[in-house]
Structure formats: C-alpha cells, structure tokens
Amino acid sequence: MADGFTVFQGDAAESMEYFRTLKFNVPKRCNPADFFMKALNIKYPKQQDDIDKLELLNRSYRFQLDKRIEVDNKLIKLD
C-alpha cells in the first residue's frame, strides 16, 4: 500500500520483479521489507515526485488487475 492505495496484489515471490518492471531500482541483495518501506514512502506535504510515483503505481496496479480479470473472464463463461 502507498498513501492508502493498493499497489500490488499477488505472490510475494513476484513482487520484486513487478517493481523492477516499473523501473524501480531494486538492489539484487536487499531485504524486501526494507526496499518496500523506502520505495512506497510518501512525504507529506506531497511533492510532485510523490504525486508522480502514486500515479505510476495506481495506473500499473489497475492495468495488472484488468489483465487478471480479463483472463478470469475467459476461463469462466458467464451466461
């Protein structure tokens, strides 16, 4: 979560690669919890870089969610 928004939903093992695809600099040898605390941190009052980060995270999450829903709809035939 970032600023109250869900920004990733899935297996923990997939989370680091997901954030790499969003161009976050994920060190090869790091504690995932430390990385997420730093990467998802939002400063208050919000600066433009915080707003940009939130927009990227929310847009990417919605895209990921829409893809999963589309796949699920193909697997489940609703009449």
Summary of the structure (lengths in Angstrom):
residues: 79
radius of gyration: 14.8
end to end distance: 35.3
largest distance: 48.9
contacts: 156
relative contact order: 0.17
helix: 58%
strand: 3%
